[in-house]
Amino acid sequence: MAVTMTTAAADRVRSFLTNRGKGLGLRLGIKTTGCSGLAYVLEFVDELNEDDELYNIDDVNIIIDGKSLVYLEGVELDFVKEGLNEGFKFTNPNAKGECGCGESFNV
């Protein structure tokens, strides 16, 4: 399987989709940006594109486009709370380094 997701992440995505009231799932992708070159993208998906791969994890649909899949193979999506901060955390075995602020990575 290309990606995994913790129970905390699945619960959070499910909650977002329920509050939104529609949506096929969550797109996990990458874009070129930041100090290190690549950054993660999360967005709601209402319909699939031709090159999308769909993964159902814990009853949550994760959609990854063909270009991003090579960078995301083996990634784990988690949702963490640390003090007053909370957010999604990516554990990516393909990442060789990250920028100091943690917003971007390189492979």
N, C-alpha and C positions, 0 to 999 in steps of 0.2 A: 504494500500500500504506500502511496506517495506521501501521505500526511497522517498524523495522529493528532488527537485533541483530548485534553484532560476533561474530566467531568465538570470542573468549574468553568472551563471555556464553553463547553457544550450548553451548560445551563444558561450562561450569559448570552450566547448567541440566540438560543431559543427564546429567551426573555425579550431581546431586542426585536426579533421577528414578530413575536406576539404583540408587542406594543406598537409596532409599525402597522400591523393589520394585514400585511400582504408580503409576498416575496417567496421566491423559490429557495433561497439560501444565502450564503455569504461567500463572496469572491475573495480568495486569497491570491494576491499577485505581487509582482515587483515592478518598480519603475526606476529609471535611471535618475539619480539625484544624490544630494548630500556629499559629505566629505569623502566617504569611502566608495561611492559609486552607485549603490543599489539600496532601495528602501522598500519596506513592505507596504502593501496596499490592502485595506479591507473595505469592502463596499457591498451593499445589498444587491442581489441579482433578482430581476423579475422574469427574465427569459434568457435562455442559453444562447451563446454564440456558436458558430460552426466548429471552432477549434477547442471548445471547453471540455474539460474532463470533470465529471461529477462523482463525488465521493460522499456516501452517506455514513456518518460517524455518529453513533449514539442518537439516531433519529434527527440529525442535523445535516443538511446538504452543504458541503464545501465544494465550491467550483473553482477550478484553476485553469487558466488559459494555457495553450500549448507552449508559448514562449516562456512563461514563468515556471512551468513544471520542472524544467531541468535545474533551476536554482532552488526549488522547494522540495525536491525529492528527499524524504526522510524527516521533514520539519515537524516539530511538535508545537501546537498552539495551546497556550495556557492562559488563564485569567488569574491575575494575582492582585492582592490588596496588601499594601505596605504603608501602615500609618494612614494618612489621609489620601494617599495616592492609590489609584487602581488602574489597571489596564491590561491589555493583551501582551503576552510575552512570547517570543519566538525562540525556540531552541533549534538551530539549523546546523546539521552536521557538515554542510557544504561551505559555511562561512569560514573564511581564513582570518578575518579580522573585522573589527567594528571601529567606527569613529568614537571619539571620546564622549560624545553626548548620547551615543547609543541609537541614534536615529537612522543610521545607514550601515551597510556592511559590504564586504567584497568577497569574491570567491577566487 
